[in-house]
Amino acid sequence: MTYNERCIQEALYLIKYKTTVRETAKAFNVSKSTVHKDVTDRLKKANVKLYYKVKEILDENFSVRHIRGGEATRRKYAKIKKPDEKMP
């Protein structure tokens, strides 16, 4: 599979399932850096229309990134129970 074929396949997957770069990377067994480079730089040269569709999803993911991070942190600390703090 060439770079162009891979970036188009990643773009179609990202659009179809509205996934993040990390989720797409896991599905294609490549690094998130590779997916990001594929769907930004290489895709723009391979298929401009597809690039703009992917760009919309990436922009949306970027705009809610801080919310996703906050939710993950909240879930993490919800699992950790704090011991009762008693003063001697």
C-alpha positions in Angstrom: 0.0 0.0 0.0 1.4 3.4 -1.0 1.3 6.5 1.2 -1.5 8.0 -0.9 -3.6 4.8 -0.7 -3.0 4.6 3.1 -3.9 8.3 3.7 -7.1 8.0 1.7 -8.1 4.8 3.6 -7.4 6.5 6.9 -9.4 9.6 5.8 -12.4 7.5 4.8 -12.2 5.6 8.1 -12.0 8.8 10.1 -14.9 10.3 8.2 -17.1 7.2 8.4 -16.6 6.5 12.1 -15.8 10.1 13.2 -12.8 8.9 15.2 -9.9 10.7 16.6 -6.4 10.5 15.2 -5.4 8.1 18.0 -8.4 5.8 17.3 -7.6 5.8 13.6 -3.9 5.0 14.3 -4.9 2.1 16.4 -7.2 0.7 13.7 -4.5 1.0 11.1 -1.6 -0.2 13.4 0.5 3.0 12.8 1.5 5.8 15.0 -0.7 8.8 15.6 2.0 11.0 14.1 1.8 9.0 10.9 -2.0 9.3 10.7 -1.8 13.1 11.4 0.8 13.5 8.7 -1.2 11.4 6.3 -4.5 13.2 6.8 -3.1 16.7 6.8 0.0 16.9 4.5 -0.3 13.9 2.2 -4.1 13.9 1.9 -4.1 17.5 0.8 -1.9 16.5 -2.2 -3.8 13.3 -2.9 -7.4 14.4 -2.6 -8.4 17.9 -1.7 -12.1 17.3 -1.3 -11.5 14.5 1.2 -8.9 16.7 3.0 -11.5 19.4 3.8 -14.0 16.8 5.1 -11.3 15.4 7.4 -10.2 18.9 8.4 -13.8 19.5 9.7 -13.6 16.4 11.9 -10.1 17.2 13.2 -11.2 20.8 14.0 -14.2 19.4 15.9 -11.9 17.0 17.8 -9.5 19.8 18.6 -12.3 22.0 20.0 -13.5 19.3 22.4 -10.1 17.9 23.4 -10.0 19.7 26.7 -13.4 18.2 27.6 -12.3 14.7 26.8 -9.2 15.1 28.8 -11.1 16.4 31.8 -13.6 13.5 31.6 -10.7 11.0 31.5 -9.1 12.6 34.6 -12.4 12.6 36.4 -13.0 8.9 35.8 -9.4 8.2 36.8 -9.8 9.8 40.2 -13.3 8.5 40.7 -11.7 5.0 40.8 -9.2 6.1 43.4 -10.9 6.4 46.8 -9.3 8.9 49.2 -8.7 7.5 52.7 -10.5 9.4 55.5 -8.3 12.2 56.6 -8.2 12.2 60.3 -6.3 14.7 62.4 -4.3 13.2 65.3 
